[in-house]
């Protein structure tokens, strides 16, 4: 089963609350392909109350069965990588737009679609070129119904007069 794994780094950003009742919320903000040697959760900068936090590096696995989904992502106006956070910890990272949409349906998760770096776009396009197999649509043929045949397990569409519930 052909698959490839790419390590990507994720940076989060946290803004000060807008009111005294609000809380600081950490959101995924950027992706890095050059991974720095930092401990996840390290504060990278604090400028004007806006904190930039290193969320760590994560594996992004490309599967040959999902190449059509990756292709849909690459032809979008802005190709994206979906990053899911739960309580400030990265739970999932995906290139599949349909999986990203399903992750966003969970209200307990914070999901952001981050712009895919150009180098990662090239790697994904190369993976698609090597492993994509076009699946042709095959319409299923149905067996024709035969009213005369007693071996047909399906019920007849028109019942004989003696089997009707309502007599006319």
N, C-alpha and C positions, 0 to 999 in steps of 0.2 A: 504494500500500500504506500504509494509515494506521498511523502509529506516533508515539509521543511519547517524549521523553527528559527525565528528571528528574535533576538533580544532587543527590546526597546525600553528606554528610560522614560519615566513619567514625572512631570513637574506639576505640582498643585499650587493654587493661589487662593489666599484667604483675605477677604476684605473686612474692615471693621464694620460692626453693626450700624445700621442707619438710625436706630433709636435705642434707648436704654433697655427696651424689652427684647431687642433682637439678640441673636447670637452670631458668633463667627462661624461661617460655613466654608469648609475646604472643598474646592472644586478642581477637577483636572483642568490644566491650562495649556500644556505643551508636551511635545514628544521629542525625545532625543535618540539618535542612533549611536552617538558617541557617549558611552555610559561612564559617568564620573565615579570615582571611588568614594561614595558617601553612604552613610548608614540611612536606611529608609526612615523618614520622619525628621531628617536634618533640616534646619532652617538655613536656606540659601541666601535670603536677603529680607530686610524689613525696612521698607521705604514709605514713610508717611502712613504707617499703620497697615500697609498692604504687605502681607507676608508671602514669600515664595518658599515652598517646601518641596524637598526631594521625596517623592513617593516610592522610589525604588525602580529596579529594572524587572521586567516581566517578559515571559515567553509568549510570543505570538506565533501560533502554529498554523501553517497553511496546509489544507487537505485537498487532495486531487478531486474529491467528489464535490467540492464547493467552488470550483473555478468559475462556474456561471454566475455565482453570487459575487465573487471578486470582480468579475468583468462588469457587472452592474454597478459596482462601487466605483470602479475606475472611470466609467463614462459619465458619472455624475458631475454636476457643475463644480463641486468641491469634494474630491475623494476624501473619505474620513476613516478614522480608527475610533471605535467606540470603547470608552473606558468607563467601567462601573465601579463606584465607590460605595462602601457601606461602613458607616461610622469612621470615616477617614482612612479606611484601608482598601486598597485596590482588590476587587473581587474577580473581575473578568476584563479581558482585553480581546477585542475581535475586529476583524475586517469585514465580516459578513453583515451587510446592512439589515438583513432580516433577523439575525440573531441580536443585533444592536437594538432593533425595534422591540423585540420581545423582552430584552433586559429592561428597557425603559418603561414597560408596562407594570413593573413592580414598584409601588409607591415607597418602599423602604430603601430603595437604591437611588443613588444620584448618578445619572448616566449623562456623559458629555460626548459629543461627536467632535473629535479634534482633527484638524486638517492633517492629512497624510503627508509626511516629508517626501520630497521628490525622489530621493534615493530608494526609499521603501516602495514608491510607486513603480520604479523601474524593476525592483526585485519581484514584485507581485506580477507585473506584466510578463516578465521572463518565466515565472512559474506557470502562468496561464498558458503561454506559448508552448511550454514543454509538456504539460499534462492535460490540457483541456480536450475532452472528447465530446463532440456534438451529439446530443441524444435526439433521435428522430421520433416524432410523434407517430404512434401506431393506433389507429382507431380500431376498437374491438368489434369484431363481427358477431352479430347475434344470430342465434338459430331461429329460423322462421317458425312461427306457431302453426300448429296443425290441429284443426278442430276435430277431424275425423279420428285421429290417433288416440287410442285409449292409454297408451304408454306415456303420454305427455303428462308430467307431474303438475303442470300448471292448470289452474281451473279455467274452464272456458269463459270467454268474455260475455257470451249471451247464453243464459241458462235455458234449458228446455222448459216448456210451459208447466209440466208437472213438478218441477223443482223450484219454482218461484215461490216466494213468501206471500206475495200479494197476487191474488188471482184477478185478472182483468177480463 
